Amino acid sequence: MKEKFFGRYIVTDPDICHGKPTFRGTRILVADVLEQVADGLAWETIIEEWRGSISYEAIAEAVRLSRRAFLENADQYALELSVA
């Protein structure tokens, strides 16, 4: 398996971070940054915490790809509510 590109900024490579999605040219896991976004950190703060290794555009790409993945798989996340 070789490196796969999921856009301009997100890649997977079996030789980097066990093939989990990272930002291109880094070992920064996309999941870690998305968790920071979900925790409400300002994107500028996230960029600073990663010492400028990722950009606003890279974070935006991760959010867009996550949105698409969620919408395509929303039924798997739906909770069945019982009506009393």
N, C-alpha and C positions, 0 to 999 in steps of 0.2 A: 504494500500500500504506500502511496506517495502523498505528499502534501496536497490538501484540498482547500480551495478558496471559497469562502461563503460571502464574498463581497470584496471590497477594497481593503478592509482592515482585519477581517476575521479569518483565521485559518485553522486547520487541524493538520498535525504531522505526528505520525506514530513515534517519532524520535523525540518529541517535545511534549512534556507533561502528559505522557501516556496517551497521546492522541486526543486529548480533550481540547475544545475550542479555546484558542488564545488570540491575543491581538498580534498581528503580523510583526515579526521582528522582536518579539518579547516572549517572556514566559508568564505573562499576566493572564490568568484565567478569565475568560469572559464571564463565567458564573460569579466570580468574586466581585467584579465591577457591577454586574447586575444586582447583586445583593446590596451593594452600597447605594445604588440608585433606589432600590426598594426601601432601604432604611431612611431615605429622604435626604441623603447627602447632596449638597449642591454639586453640579458637575464640575465646576471650577475647583472645588475642594478635592474631588476624586482625582482630577488631573494633577493637582499639586501633590496629593499623597503618593501618586505613582511617579512623582518627579518628572512630569512631562513626557513620560514614555508612551502615553496614549493621548489622543486628542478629543475634542468635543465631537468631531465628526465620527470618530471611532466608537464613542459611546452611543451616539445617535444610531449608528448602524446596528449595534448590538440590541438596542431597544426595538428598532424596526424589525429585525429578524426574530426577536422574542415574541413580538406582537403577532407576526405572521404564523409562527409555530403554535402559539396559543390558539389563534383563531382556527387553524387547521385541525387542532386536536381538542377543541373545547369540550366536546362530548365526553372525553376521557376524564375531564376534571369536574364535571357536573356532579353535584351531590343530590342524591334522591331524597326528597323530603317527604316524610309520611304525613298524611293528612289525618288529624285526630278527629 
